[in-house]
Amino acid sequence: MIAVNGTEPQNPLIPSNTNENGGGRVVDRLFAGLRFIDASGALHDEVAQSIDTTDQQHYRIRLQPGWTFSDGTPVTAHSFVDAWNFGALVTNAQLQSYTYGPIVGFADVQADPPRAQTMSGLKVLDDLTFTVDLTAPTIDFRTRLAYAPFYPLPASAFRDMKAFGQHPIGNGPYRFANGDAWQHDVQLSLVPNESYKGGRPPRNKGLTFVFYSNFDAAYSDLLADNLDVLDTVPDSALPVYKKDLGDRAIEAPTAQNQWIGMQGNLAHFTGEEGRLRREAISMAVDRAQIGQKIFHGTRVPARDFTSQDLPGFNGTLPGSEVLQYNPDQARRVWAQANDIAPWSGKFEIAYNSDGGHQSWIDALANSIRNTLGIDAVGAPYPTFKQLRDQVVHRTIGKAFRYGWQGDYPTMLQFLEPSFLSTSDSNDSDYHNPRFDALIAAAEAAPDEQASWQLVGQAQQVLLHDLPVIPIFDYVNAAGYSKRVTKVVQTWNGLPDFENIELK
């Protein structure tokens, strides 16, 4: 078995309810979708034999014959359609339900109470064929078919979805090692799925995701060859990790970013007062200095809400000056907010201690405190799960660090989950009809260039409203042990798990 780092998944391992990194890296090993994305970000068909459309709105999908789940049951058109309908139905409260938004009938299953139990835009023609009708042309729909919410589920899942999430049965390159594979808060073990037929066959005998309380402990285990792959070198080791690891050190830009978020119930951060305070805080942060001093250049100042590694990125959008360090302007804007309502209390920034975030959060709080003269401090949570639970349930009561790691390589994938009014992953409770309309127009654009222009306009709305404060884009630092070879970092910063080999 190859030992790789991870964190305790926030939720049971149901694809449509997994929207965080700890669970996502496991779900993507357990399931195979219509398509998959390789290490470079290129798309390939997986379960799909063909995905035909003439207008980017009406699709006919044909599955390759012979696919089965790891329990031997067949993967059929119903496996996909039933899974998508489950994920979309409002009463199932799935965190990824927004992803089905373009499908005809989504509004009916999302109504309260729902006007239908299934989306009318999905029709099964036979065991291997189904059709998908969208409400409008959607430029990245074929791309998003590689995303976890579009994975299939076996019929057994629907008999007891809660139990299924603890012991999922998938059709991906791996399966649970045994009935005790998931040792909560300790580790989760996977072995190759012998029935897998796709383009990601494992080149190893299995993976053990080890759940660490911090990256420093993980790095110590890496140096001792007790951990084989670490996808995030702790900031404490950044000055020395290349010397420590030699040619086993990895450094490359990835489609990841880091934000500071606030929710709609946070005092002093609502309405125009809140917008001004977010703008002031953004300009009070010396991103370049923190990125260099804490991360030795492996974090670079954010220029928008996506990632500099994505197609269509524009680092000079009008309004992006609010992401530049400008202490004098920050103080002026903070004073404008005080004219609306005087500041009181402290500015707390929640972070998870198991993710190696303390140093940069402390530096960010110092930058805010020194610029604005307020009490700004970090607020540690032991685990990412504990932090995410409070964010999702709107009980966090303070600002919090979060971000996005690409699930498929488009700018829309960074923007839609976090900022669309209809998204259950909209952790900042942002709602702006203008932004929603521009994103819809970008999806309906006739080509990528036109779509990117509209994405830029949508981001200008975000730069004005600043629902979250973009901080960094990633240049990821990772490493591996002496026991393994063929370790590659993928386009979104994760290891290429299937291709890791023991020496």
C-alpha positions as CSV (number, residue, x, y, z in Angstrom):
1,M,0.0,0.0,0.0
2,I,1.1,3.5,-0.7
3,A,0.6,6.0,2.1
4,V,-0.7,9.5,1.0
5,N,-1.8,12.4,3.1
6,G,-5.5,13.4,3.5
7,T,-8.0,14.7,6.0
8,E,-11.2,13.2,7.4
9,P,-14.0,13.7,4.9
10,Q,-16.6,16.1,6.1
11,N,-19.5,13.9,5.0
12,P,-20.3,10.4,4.0
13,L,-18.8,9.6,0.6
14,I,-21.7,10.4,-1.7
15,P,-20.5,12.2,-4.8
16,S,-23.3,14.8,-4.9
17,N,-22.7,15.7,-1.3
18,T,-18.9,15.9,-1.4
19,N,-17.5,19.4,-2.0
20,E,-14.3,19.5,0.1
21,N,-10.8,18.2,-0.5
22,G,-10.6,15.4,2.1
23,G,-13.7,13.6,0.7
24,G,-13.2,14.6,-2.9
25,R,-9.8,12.9,-3.4
26,V,-11.4,9.6,-2.1
27,V,-14.6,9.9,-4.1
28,D,-12.7,10.5,-7.3
29,R,-10.8,7.2,-6.8
30,L,-14.0,5.2,-6.0
31,F,-16.1,6.3,-9.0
32,A,-15.8,6.7,-12.7
33,G,-17.9,9.2,-14.6
34,L,-18.8,9.6,-18.3
35,R,-15.4,11.4,-18.7
36,F,-12.2,11.9,-16.7
37,I,-9.5,14.5,-16.5
38,D,-5.9,13.5,-16.7
39,A,-2.9,14.9,-14.9
40,S,-2.4,17.7,-17.5
41,G,-6.0,18.8,-17.4
42,A,-7.0,17.1,-20.7
43,L,-10.4,15.4,-20.9
44,H,-11.1,11.8,-22.0
45,D,-14.2,9.7,-22.3
46,E,-14.4,7.1,-19.5
47,V,-17.8,5.3,-19.2
48,A,-19.1,7.2,-22.2
49,Q,-18.9,5.7,-25.6
50,S,-20.2,8.8,-27.1
51,I,-21.6,12.2,-26.1
52,D,-23.4,13.7,-29.1
53,T,-24.8,17.2,-29.4
54,T,-25.3,19.7,-32.3
55,D,-26.2,22.7,-30.2
56,Q,-24.6,22.3,-26.7
57,Q,-28.2,22.1,-25.4
58,H,-29.5,18.6,-26.3
59,Y,-27.3,15.6,-25.7
60,R,-27.5,11.9,-26.5
61,I,-25.2,9.9,-24.3
62,R,-24.2,6.3,-25.1
63,L,-22.4,4.2,-22.5
64,Q,-19.7,1.6,-23.2
65,P,-21.1,-1.9,-22.6
66,G,-19.7,-4.1,-19.9
67,W,-19.1,-1.7,-17.1
68,T,-20.0,-2.9,-13.6
69,F,-19.8,-1.6,-10.0
70,S,-17.4,-3.3,-7.7
71,D,-20.3,-5.4,-6.4
72,G,-20.8,-6.9,-9.9
73,T,-24.0,-5.0,-10.7
74,P,-24.1,-3.3,-14.1
75,V,-23.5,0.3,-14.8
76,T,-26.6,1.5,-16.8
77,A,-28.2,4.7,-18.0
78,H,-30.3,4.5,-14.9
79,S,-27.2,4.5,-12.8
80,F,-26.4,8.0,-14.0
81,V,-29.9,9.4,-14.3
82,D,-31.1,8.1,-10.9
83,A,-27.9,9.5,-9.3
84,W,-28.4,12.9,-10.9
85,N,-32.0,13.1,-9.9
86,F,-31.1,12.2,-6.3
87,G,-28.5,14.9,-6.2
88,A,-30.8,17.5,-7.6
89,L,-33.9,16.9,-5.4
90,V,-34.2,19.6,-2.8
91,T,-35.4,17.3,0.0
92,N,-32.1,15.3,-0.3
93,A,-30.2,18.5,0.6
94,Q,-27.1,17.7,-1.4
95,L,-24.3,20.2,-1.3
96,Q,-23.6,19.8,-5.0
97,S,-27.2,20.1,-6.2
98,Y,-26.4,23.4,-8.0
99,T,-24.4,21.5,-10.6
100,Y,-27.6,20.1,-12.2
101,G,-29.0,23.6,-12.7
102,P,-28.8,23.7,-16.5
103,I,-30.9,20.5,-16.8
104,V,-34.6,21.0,-17.8
105,G,-36.8,20.4,-14.8
106,F,-34.2,21.4,-12.2
107,A,-36.3,24.3,-10.9
108,D,-39.2,21.8,-10.3
109,V,-37.2,19.5,-8.1
110,Q,-35.6,22.4,-6.3
111,A,-39.0,24.1,-5.5
112,D,-40.1,24.1,-1.8
113,P,-42.0,21.8,-1.8
114,P,-40.7,20.1,-5.0
115,R,-43.1,20.2,-7.9
116,A,-41.5,16.9,-9.2
117,Q,-39.3,14.2,-8.0
118,T,-37.2,13.9,-11.1
119,M,-35.9,16.3,-13.8
120,S,-37.9,16.2,-17.0
121,G,-34.7,16.9,-19.0
122,L,-33.4,13.4,-18.4
123,K,-34.7,10.4,-20.3
124,V,-33.5,6.8,-20.4
125,L,-33.8,5.3,-23.8
126,D,-32.3,1.9,-23.1
127,D,-29.9,0.3,-20.7
128,L,-26.9,2.1,-22.3
129,T,-28.5,5.3,-23.7
130,F,-30.0,8.4,-22.2
131,T,-30.7,12.0,-23.3
132,V,-30.1,15.2,-21.5
133,D,-32.0,18.4,-22.4
134,L,-30.7,21.7,-21.0
135,T,-32.6,25.0,-20.6
136,A,-30.0,26.8,-22.7
137,P,-26.7,26.0,-24.5
138,T,-24.0,25.4,-21.8
139,I,-20.5,25.7,-23.0
140,D,-18.8,23.6,-20.4
141,F,-21.4,20.9,-19.9
142,R,-19.3,18.2,-21.6
143,T,-16.4,19.2,-19.4
144,R,-18.4,19.1,-16.1
145,L,-19.5,15.5,-16.9
146,A,-16.1,14.6,-15.5
147,Y,-17.1,16.1,-12.1
148,A,-18.1,14.0,-9.1
149,P,-21.8,15.0,-8.9
150,F,-22.2,13.4,-12.3
151,Y,-20.9,10.0,-11.2
152,P,-23.3,7.0,-11.3
153,L,-24.6,5.2,-8.3
154,P,-25.7,1.5,-8.0
155,A,-29.3,0.7,-7.2
156,S,-28.2,-0.5,-3.7
157,A,-27.3,3.1,-2.8
158,F,-30.9,4.3,-2.9
159,R,-32.0,1.7,-0.3
160,D,-30.0,3.4,2.5
161,M,-28.0,6.4,1.2
162,K,-26.6,7.2,4.7
163,A,-25.2,3.7,5.1
164,F,-24.0,3.7,1.5
165,G,-21.9,6.8,2.2
166,Q,-20.0,5.0,4.9
167,H,-19.3,1.9,2.7
168,P,-19.6,3.2,-0.9
169,I,-19.7,0.9,-3.9
170,G,-18.3,2.5,-7.0
171,N,-17.1,1.8,-10.5
172,G,-13.8,3.6,-10.3
173,P,-10.2,2.5,-10.2
174,Y,-10.3,1.7,-6.5
175,R,-12.7,0.2,-3.9
176,F,-12.7,0.0,-0.1
177,A,-10.1,-2.4,1.1
178,N,-12.5,-4.1,3.5
179,G,-15.4,-3.3,5.8
180,D,-13.1,-1.4,8.2
181,A,-11.4,0.5,5.5
182,W,-12.5,3.9,6.8
183,Q,-11.1,4.4,10.3
184,H,-12.6,7.8,11.1
185,D,-10.1,10.5,12.0
186,V,-7.2,8.1,11.4
187,Q,-7.0,6.7,7.8
188,L,-8.9,5.3,4.9
189,S,-7.6,2.4,2.7
190,L,-8.4,1.6,-0.9
191,V,-7.3,-1.3,-3.1
192,P,-7.6,-1.7,-6.9
193,N,-11.1,-2.4,-8.2
194,E,-10.6,-5.5,-10.4
195,S,-13.7,-4.7,-12.5
196,Y,-12.6,-1.2,-13.5
197,K,-12.5,-0.8,-17.3
198,G,-11.4,2.8,-17.8
199,G,-8.3,4.8,-18.6
200,R,-7.0,5.2,-15.1
201,P,-5.9,1.7,-14.1
202,P,-3.9,1.7,-10.8
203,R,-0.2,1.0,-11.1
204,N,0.0,0.2,-7.4
205,K,-1.6,-2.2,-5.0
206,G,-3.6,0.3,-3.1
207,L,-3.7,3.7,-1.3
208,T,-3.9,4.6,2.4
209,F,-5.1,8.1,3.0
210,V,-3.6,9.1,6.3
211,F,-5.4,11.8,8.2
212,Y,-2.9,14.2,9.8
213,S,-3.6,16.9,12.4
214,N,-1.0,19.1,10.8
215,F,1.4,19.1,7.8
216,D,4.5,19.3,10.0
217,A,3.8,15.8,11.3
218,A,3.1,14.6,7.8
219,Y,6.5,16.1,6.6
220,S,8.3,14.3,9.4
221,D,6.8,11.0,8.3
222,L,7.7,11.8,4.7
223,L,11.4,12.3,5.7
224,A,11.2,9.0,7.6
225,D,9.6,7.2,4.6
226,N,6.5,6.5,6.7
227,L,4.5,8.6,4.3
228,D,5.0,8.1,0.6
229,V,3.4,11.3,-0.9
230,L,2.7,14.7,0.7
231,D,0.9,17.1,-1.6
232,T,1.5,20.2,0.6
233,V,4.9,20.9,2.2
234,P,4.4,22.9,5.4
235,D,5.6,26.5,5.4
236,S,8.1,25.6,8.1
237,A,9.9,23.3,5.7
238,L,9.7,25.4,2.5
239,P,13.3,26.9,3.1
240,V,14.8,23.4,3.2
241,Y,12.5,20.9,1.5
242,K,14.4,20.9,-1.8
243,K,17.6,20.2,0.1
244,D,15.9,17.5,2.2
245,L,14.2,15.8,-0.7
246,G,16.5,16.5,-3.7
247,D,14.9,15.2,-6.9
248,R,11.9,14.0,-4.9
249,A,10.8,17.6,-4.4
250,I,8.0,18.9,-6.6
251,E,7.1,22.5,-7.3
252,A,4.6,23.7,-10.0
253,P,1.7,26.1,-10.4
254,T,-1.7,24.6,-9.8
255,A,-5.3,25.6,-10.2
256,Q,-5.9,26.4,-6.5
257,N,-6.6,29.6,-4.6
258,Q,-7.1,30.9,-1.1
259,W,-9.8,33.3,0.1
260,I,-11.1,35.0,3.3
261,G,-14.9,34.6,3.5
262,M,-17.6,36.2,5.6
263,Q,-21.2,35.1,5.9
264,G,-24.4,37.2,5.9
265,N,-24.9,37.0,9.6
266,L,-21.6,38.5,10.6
267,A,-21.9,41.8,12.4
268,H,-20.4,44.8,10.6
269,F,-20.2,42.9,7.3
270,T,-23.6,43.4,5.8
271,G,-24.8,45.9,3.3
272,E,-22.7,48.8,2.2
273,E,-20.8,48.9,5.5
274,G,-19.8,45.3,4.9
275,R,-18.7,45.9,1.3
276,L,-16.5,48.8,2.4
277,R,-15.0,46.8,5.2
278,R,-14.1,43.9,3.0
279,E,-12.6,46.3,0.5
280,A,-10.5,47.9,3.2
281,I,-9.3,44.6,4.6
282,S,-8.4,43.5,1.1
283,M,-6.2,46.5,0.5
284,A,-4.7,46.1,4.0
285,V,-3.2,42.8,3.2
286,D,0.4,42.7,1.8
287,R,-0.1,39.6,-0.3
288,A,3.3,39.7,-2.0
289,Q,5.2,40.0,1.3
290,I,3.3,37.2,3.0
291,G,3.7,35.0,-0.1
292,Q,7.4,35.5,-0.1
293,K,8.2,35.5,3.6
294,I,5.9,32.7,4.7
295,F,5.7,30.6,1.5
296,H,9.0,31.5,-0.2
297,G,7.2,32.3,-3.4
298,T,4.9,29.3,-3.5
299,R,1.9,31.6,-3.1
300,V,1.4,34.5,-5.4
301,P,-1.0,37.5,-5.0
302,A,-4.5,36.7,-6.4
303,R,-5.6,38.8,-9.3
304,D,-9.2,37.6,-9.6
305,F,-11.5,34.9,-8.1
306,T,-10.3,32.0,-10.3
307,S,-6.7,30.9,-10.9
308,Q,-3.9,32.1,-13.1
309,D,-3.4,28.6,-14.5
310,L,-6.8,28.4,-16.1
311,P,-7.7,29.1,-19.8
312,G,-9.0,32.6,-20.4
313,F,-7.5,34.1,-17.2
314,N,-7.1,37.9,-17.2
315,G,-5.0,39.4,-14.5
316,T,-5.8,43.0,-15.4
317,L,-9.6,43.2,-14.9
318,P,-11.0,46.6,-14.2
319,G,-11.6,46.8,-10.4
320,S,-8.8,44.4,-9.5
321,E,-6.9,47.2,-7.8
322,V,-8.9,46.3,-4.6
323,L,-6.6,43.2,-4.5
324,Q,-3.5,45.3,-4.3
325,Y,-1.8,46.4,-1.1
326,N,-2.7,50.1,-0.5
327,P,-2.7,50.9,3.2
328,D,-3.6,54.6,2.9
329,Q,-6.7,53.8,0.7
330,A,-7.5,50.9,3.1
331,R,-7.7,53.4,6.0
332,R,-9.8,55.8,4.0
333,V,-12.3,53.1,3.0
334,W,-12.4,51.8,6.6
335,A,-13.3,55.3,7.8
336,Q,-16.1,55.4,5.3
337,A,-17.5,52.2,6.8
338,N,-17.2,53.7,10.3
339,D,-19.3,56.7,9.1
340,I,-22.1,54.1,8.5
341,A,-21.6,52.3,11.8
342,P,-18.6,52.6,14.2
343,W,-16.5,49.5,14.4
344,S,-16.6,47.4,17.5
345,G,-15.2,44.0,18.6
346,K,-12.3,42.1,17.0
347,F,-11.8,40.7,13.5
348,E,-11.3,36.9,13.9
349,I,-10.2,34.7,11.0
350,A,-11.0,31.0,11.4
351,Y,-8.7,28.4,10.0
352,N,-8.1,24.7,10.4
353,S,-4.9,23.7,12.2
354,D,-4.6,20.4,10.3
355,G,-4.1,22.3,7.0
356,G,-0.9,24.3,7.8
357,H,-2.5,27.7,7.8
358,Q,-1.5,29.3,11.1
359,S,1.6,31.2,9.9
360,W,0.0,32.9,7.0
361,I,-3.3,33.7,8.9
362,D,-1.2,35.2,11.7
363,A,0.8,37.3,9.1
364,L,-2.4,38.4,7.4
365,A,-4.0,39.4,10.8
366,N,-0.8,41.4,11.6
367,S,-1.0,43.2,8.2
368,I,-4.7,44.1,8.9
369,R,-4.0,45.1,12.5
370,N,-1.0,47.3,11.6
371,T,-2.9,49.0,8.7
372,L,-6.3,49.5,10.2
373,G,-5.5,49.6,13.9
374,I,-8.1,47.0,14.8
375,D,-7.8,43.8,16.8
376,A,-7.3,41.2,14.1
377,V,-6.5,37.6,15.1
378,G,-6.5,34.0,13.9
379,A,-9.0,31.6,15.3
380,P,-7.8,28.0,15.1
381,Y,-10.1,24.9,14.6
382,P,-8.5,21.5,15.1
383,T,-9.7,20.0,11.9
384,F,-11.0,21.0,8.5
385,K,-14.2,19.0,9.1
386,Q,-15.0,21.0,12.3
387,L,-14.4,24.3,10.5
388,R,-16.5,23.2,7.4
389,D,-19.4,22.0,9.6
390,Q,-19.7,25.4,11.2
391,V,-19.4,27.2,7.8
392,V,-22.0,25.0,6.2
393,H,-24.4,25.3,9.1
394,R,-23.9,29.1,9.3
395,T,-22.7,29.0,12.9
396,I,-19.1,30.1,12.3
397,G,-19.7,33.7,13.6
398,K,-16.4,35.0,12.2
399,A,-14.4,35.4,9.0
400,F,-12.9,32.1,7.8
401,R,-10.2,31.0,5.3
402,Y,-11.3,28.8,2.4
403,G,-10.7,28.5,-1.3
404,W,-11.2,26.4,-4.3
405,Q,-9.2,23.6,-5.9
406,G,-10.3,23.0,-9.4
407,D,-12.6,20.0,-10.1
408,Y,-12.4,20.6,-13.9
409,P,-10.3,23.2,-15.7
410,T,-12.6,26.1,-16.4
411,M,-13.0,29.5,-14.8
412,L,-16.7,28.9,-14.6
413,Q,-16.1,26.0,-12.3
414,F,-14.4,28.3,-9.8
415,L,-17.1,30.9,-9.9
416,E,-20.4,29.0,-10.1
417,P,-20.1,26.9,-6.9
418,S,-19.1,29.8,-4.7
419,F,-21.1,32.7,-6.0
420,L,-24.2,31.7,-7.9
421,S,-27.4,32.5,-5.9
422,T,-28.7,29.0,-6.4
423,S,-25.5,27.2,-5.2
424,D,-25.5,25.2,-2.0
425,S,-21.7,25.7,-1.9
426,N,-22.2,29.5,-1.8
427,D,-20.6,29.8,1.6
428,S,-20.6,33.6,1.6
429,D,-24.4,33.8,1.0
430,Y,-23.7,36.0,-2.0
431,H,-26.7,37.0,-4.2
432,N,-26.4,39.4,-7.1
433,P,-28.8,38.9,-10.1
434,R,-26.4,40.8,-12.4
435,F,-23.6,38.3,-11.6
436,D,-26.0,35.3,-12.1
437,A,-27.1,36.7,-15.5
438,L,-23.5,37.2,-16.7
439,I,-22.6,33.7,-15.8
440,A,-25.7,32.4,-17.6
441,A,-24.6,34.4,-20.6
442,A,-21.1,33.0,-20.4
443,E,-22.5,29.5,-20.3
444,A,-24.6,30.2,-23.4
445,A,-21.8,31.9,-25.3
446,P,-21.1,30.4,-28.8
447,D,-17.3,30.0,-28.2
448,E,-14.7,30.1,-25.5
449,Q,-13.4,33.6,-26.4
450,A,-16.9,35.1,-26.0
451,S,-17.5,33.1,-22.8
452,W,-14.2,34.4,-21.3
453,Q,-15.2,38.0,-22.0
454,L,-18.5,37.5,-20.1
455,V,-16.7,35.7,-17.3
456,G,-14.5,38.8,-17.0
457,Q,-17.6,41.0,-16.8
458,A,-19.0,38.8,-14.1
459,Q,-15.7,39.0,-12.1
460,Q,-15.9,42.8,-12.3
461,V,-19.2,42.5,-10.4
462,L,-17.4,40.4,-7.8
463,L,-14.5,42.8,-7.6
464,H,-17.0,45.5,-6.7
465,D,-19.0,43.5,-4.2
466,L,-16.1,41.4,-2.8
467,P,-18.3,38.6,-1.3
468,V,-15.0,37.0,-0.4
469,I,-11.4,38.5,-0.3
470,P,-9.1,36.7,-2.8
471,I,-5.6,36.3,-1.2
472,F,-3.4,33.8,-3.1
473,D,-3.0,31.6,-6.1
474,Y,-0.9,28.5,-5.6
475,V,2.5,27.4,-6.7
476,N,2.3,24.0,-5.0
477,A,5.2,22.4,-3.2
478,A,5.0,18.7,-2.7
479,G,7.3,15.7,-2.2
480,Y,7.6,11.9,-2.0
481,S,9.5,9.2,-0.2
482,K,12.3,7.0,-1.3
483,R,9.9,4.1,-1.6
484,V,7.9,5.3,-4.6
485,T,8.4,6.6,-8.1
486,K,6.3,8.1,-11.0
487,V,4.9,10.7,-8.7
488,V,3.4,13.6,-10.7
489,Q,1.4,16.6,-9.5
490,T,-1.8,17.1,-11.5
491,W,-3.2,20.4,-12.9
492,N,-5.1,21.0,-9.7
493,G,-2.4,20.2,-7.2
494,L,-3.3,16.7,-6.3
495,P,-1.0,13.7,-6.8
496,D,-1.7,11.5,-9.9
497,F,-2.7,8.7,-7.5
498,E,-3.3,5.9,-9.9
499,N,0.1,6.2,-11.5
500,I,2.2,6.2,-8.3
501,E,4.4,3.1,-8.2
502,L,6.4,1.4,-5.5
503,K,10.1,1.0,-6.4
